Structures are given as C-alpha cells and as structure tokens.
Amino acid sequence: MASTPAKKPSRIQLRNRKLILNAALEVFSSHGYRGATLDQIADEAGLSKPNILYYFAGKEEIHVTLLNQLMESWLEPLEHLNPQGDPLEEIMGYVHRKIEMTREFPRESRLFANEVLQGAPRMAPHLKSGLKPLFDDKTELIQNWIDQGKLAPVDPRHLIFSIWSTTQHYADFDAQVRVLMAPETKALDGAEAYLDTLFRKLLTP
C-alpha cells in the first residue's frame, strides 16, 4: 500500500516558522544560546510559547535550524573561489563578499560566533563534515597559486583566518566598534577600502 504523501505546510505555517526563526535569530544573537529563552523568542515573535512549541520541539531545535541555514550561506563565498580565475582578484572578491555579509547579516555572524565561543556543541559535526573539507580544498588551491608565483608567499590557512577575523569583527564586536568610531560615521565606513589595500599589499607578488 502506497504511503500518503506528507501534507505541505500552509502559508500561515510557513509564515509562522519564518517569524519564529527571525525572532530567535534576534534573541540568540543578542543573548547567546544559554541566555536565550523560549519566552523571549515568543515575545519577539509576537506568538505564545505553546505556539512556538507547535512548530519546534524546543530551544535547541530552533537553534540548530538556524545554524544549519547559516552554514549554507557561510560556505557559499568560499566555495566560489574559482581555480581558473585571477588569483588575486578571486581572493579580493572573497574579502569583499565577506564584508557584504557582515553588513547584511550581522546577527547571523554573532550567532555563529556565540556558538563557536561555547565550543561549537551543536555545530561541530557541520564544521567537520562541511567546512573542513572545503577549507582544505581552498587552502590547497591558494598554495598552488603561491607555488606558481601568482600570489606572495603566505600561509593559506592563516590568510583565510585573517580574512574571517578582519571582516566579521565589525559584526561580532559591533558594540565596541560603534563606541570607538566617530559618532557621525557608520561602523563599516572605510573598512572595505582599508581591507582591500591591506590584502592586496599582502598578496601581490
């Protein structure tokens, strides 16, 4: 006997799931996993706590769902380093995309940072199965470009780490950056031009 196809969620169900995930992203990025509560997520979403639990089993399932979505967007710019492209421009394109992501998705960056600071208890499998093979592949690609004399000699692993740290800093330490910048400026004013100069000087043979 054929199994009954799973019923597609209604528009209201899809809307509520999206509403819950967006609310949870705000709460988790502000308070971290440990500091966040279902009551806070419900308040942020404008829904009741039982309504939240209709869609998700609990706080951890919501958090893991957000992290899974984040990993897809996190890996995408690194995946697009093109072996056939101009090495310096490929790296600089990656730097600029990471700055764009910091500007567009600061809450997602803080969500990821908070998870890693806690030892990545819910994300470790994804780091090992998703990020690690991609990281190894792209560091090998960068090393090949260096060996061919197309980039200045640097450690590819630390190059990628430095790109992450310099671009994501503006989202992860937003409160500090806003205090230290002049009141009339935005946190990322001048950042893109500065980082472009920094990495071009570092990598130009």
C-alpha positions as CSV (number, residue, x, y, z in Angstrom):
1,M,0.0,0.0,0.0
2,A,1.4,3.4,-1.0
3,S,2.2,5.8,1.8
4,T,0.3,9.0,2.0
5,P,2.4,12.0,0.8
6,A,3.3,14.4,3.5
7,K,1.0,17.4,3.7
8,K,2.6,20.6,2.6
9,P,2.6,23.3,5.2
10,S,0.1,26.1,4.7
11,R,1.1,29.7,4.1
12,I,0.3,30.6,7.7
13,Q,2.5,27.7,8.9
14,L,5.4,28.8,6.7
15,R,4.9,32.4,7.8
16,N,4.9,31.5,11.5
17,R,8.1,29.3,11.1
18,K,9.8,32.2,9.4
19,L,8.6,34.6,12.1
20,I,9.8,32.3,14.9
21,L,13.3,31.8,13.2
22,N,13.7,35.5,12.7
23,A,12.7,36.3,16.3
24,A,15.1,33.5,17.5
25,L,17.9,34.9,15.5
26,E,17.5,38.3,17.2
27,V,17.3,36.7,20.6
28,F,20.2,34.3,20.1
29,S,22.5,36.9,18.6
30,S,21.8,39.2,21.5
31,H,21.9,36.8,24.4
32,G,23.7,33.7,23.2
33,Y,22.3,30.2,23.4
34,R,22.5,29.9,27.2
35,G,21.0,33.3,27.8
36,A,18.1,32.9,25.4
37,T,14.7,31.5,26.5
38,L,11.6,30.4,24.7
39,D,9.7,33.1,26.4
40,Q,12.0,35.7,24.9
41,I,11.6,34.2,21.4
42,A,7.8,34.1,21.8
43,D,7.7,37.7,22.9
44,E,10.0,38.8,20.0
45,A,7.8,36.8,17.5
46,G,4.5,38.1,19.0
47,L,3.3,34.5,19.5
48,S,2.5,32.4,22.5
49,K,5.0,29.9,23.9
50,P,2.7,26.9,23.1
51,N,2.5,28.2,19.5
52,I,6.3,28.2,19.4
53,L,6.3,24.6,20.6
54,Y,3.8,23.6,17.9
55,Y,6.5,24.3,15.3
56,F,9.6,23.3,17.2
57,A,10.4,20.8,19.9
58,G,12.3,23.4,21.9
59,K,15.1,26.0,22.0
60,E,17.7,23.6,20.8
61,E,15.8,22.6,17.6
62,I,15.3,26.3,16.8
63,H,19.0,27.0,17.3
64,V,20.1,24.0,15.2
65,T,17.8,25.0,12.4
66,L,19.3,28.5,12.3
67,L,22.8,27.1,12.4
68,N,22.1,24.8,9.5
69,Q,20.8,27.7,7.4
70,L,23.8,29.7,8.4
71,M,26.3,27.1,7.3
72,E,24.9,27.1,3.8
73,S,25.4,30.9,3.4
74,W,28.7,30.8,5.4
75,L,30.3,28.3,3.0
76,E,29.0,29.7,-0.3
77,P,31.5,32.6,-0.8
78,L,34.5,30.3,-0.1
79,E,33.1,27.6,-2.5
80,H,33.1,30.2,-5.3
81,L,36.9,30.7,-5.3
82,N,37.5,29.8,-9.0
83,P,40.7,27.9,-9.8
84,Q,40.6,29.3,-13.3
85,G,40.2,32.9,-12.2
86,D,42.9,35.5,-11.5
87,P,44.2,34.5,-8.0
88,L,44.4,38.0,-6.5
89,E,41.0,39.0,-7.8
90,E,39.5,35.8,-6.6
91,I,40.8,36.4,-3.1
92,M,39.8,40.0,-3.1
93,G,36.3,39.1,-4.3
94,Y,36.1,36.8,-1.3
95,V,37.1,39.6,1.0
96,H,34.5,41.9,-0.4
97,R,31.8,39.3,-0.2
98,K,32.6,38.7,3.5
99,I,32.3,42.4,4.1
100,E,29.0,42.5,2.4
101,M,27.8,39.6,4.6
102,T,28.9,41.4,7.7
103,R,26.9,44.4,6.6
104,E,23.8,42.4,5.5
105,F,23.8,39.6,8.1
106,P,25.4,40.9,11.4
107,R,23.0,38.8,13.6
108,E,23.9,35.6,11.7
109,S,27.6,36.4,12.3
110,R,27.1,36.9,16.0
111,L,25.0,33.7,16.2
112,F,27.9,31.7,14.7
113,A,30.5,33.5,16.9
114,N,28.5,32.7,20.1
115,E,28.2,29.0,19.1
116,V,32.0,28.7,18.4
117,L,32.8,30.5,21.7
118,Q,30.8,27.9,23.5
119,G,32.9,25.1,21.9
120,A,30.5,24.6,18.9
121,P,28.4,21.9,20.8
122,R,25.7,21.9,18.2
123,M,27.7,22.8,15.2
124,A,30.8,20.6,15.5
125,P,29.5,17.9,13.1
126,H,28.9,20.6,10.4
127,L,32.4,22.1,10.9
128,K,33.9,18.7,10.4
129,S,31.8,17.5,7.5
130,G,31.1,20.7,5.7
131,L,33.7,23.4,6.5
132,K,36.8,21.2,7.0
133,P,36.9,19.6,3.5
134,L,36.1,22.9,1.8
135,F,38.8,24.7,3.9
136,D,41.4,22.0,3.0
137,D,40.5,22.2,-0.7
138,K,40.7,26.0,-0.8
139,T,43.9,26.2,1.2
140,E,45.4,23.8,-1.3
141,L,44.2,25.9,-4.2
142,I,45.8,29.1,-2.7
143,Q,49.0,27.2,-2.0
144,N,49.1,26.1,-5.7
145,W,48.7,29.8,-6.7
146,I,51.6,30.7,-4.4
147,D,53.7,27.9,-5.8
148,Q,53.1,29.2,-9.3
149,G,54.2,32.7,-8.2
150,K,50.8,34.2,-8.7
151,L,50.5,35.3,-5.1
152,A,53.0,36.3,-2.5
153,P,54.1,33.5,-0.1
154,V,51.8,33.4,2.9
155,D,50.3,30.5,4.9
156,P,46.9,29.9,3.2
157,R,45.3,28.8,6.5
158,H,46.2,31.9,8.4
159,L,45.2,34.0,5.3
160,I,41.7,32.7,5.5
161,F,41.6,33.1,9.3
162,S,42.7,36.7,8.9
163,I,40.0,37.4,6.3
164,W,37.4,36.0,8.6
165,S,38.6,37.9,11.7
166,T,39.0,41.3,10.0
167,T,35.6,41.2,8.2
168,Q,33.5,39.6,10.9
169,H,34.9,41.8,13.6
170,Y,32.6,44.6,12.6
171,A,29.5,42.4,13.3
172,D,30.7,40.4,16.2
173,F,32.1,43.4,18.1
174,D,29.6,45.9,16.8
175,A,29.0,47.5,20.2
176,Q,32.7,48.2,20.7
177,V,33.2,49.4,17.1
178,R,30.3,51.9,17.4
179,V,31.8,53.3,20.7
180,L,35.2,53.7,19.1
181,M,34.2,55.2,15.8
182,A,33.3,58.8,15.4
183,P,29.6,59.4,16.1
184,E,28.8,60.6,12.6
185,T,30.3,57.6,10.9
186,K,29.0,54.1,10.3
187,A,30.9,51.1,11.6
188,L,31.9,49.9,8.1
189,D,32.8,53.4,6.7
190,G,36.2,53.0,5.1
191,A,36.5,49.3,6.1
192,E,36.2,47.9,2.6
193,A,38.8,50.2,1.1
194,Y,41.2,49.6,4.0
195,L,40.9,45.8,3.8
196,D,41.2,45.9,0.1
197,T,44.5,47.8,0.4
198,L,45.7,45.5,3.3
199,F,45.2,42.2,1.5
200,R,46.3,43.5,-1.9
201,K,49.6,44.6,-0.5
202,L,50.0,41.3,1.4
203,L,49.3,39.1,-1.6
204,T,50.7,40.9,-4.6
205,P,53.9,39.0,-5.7
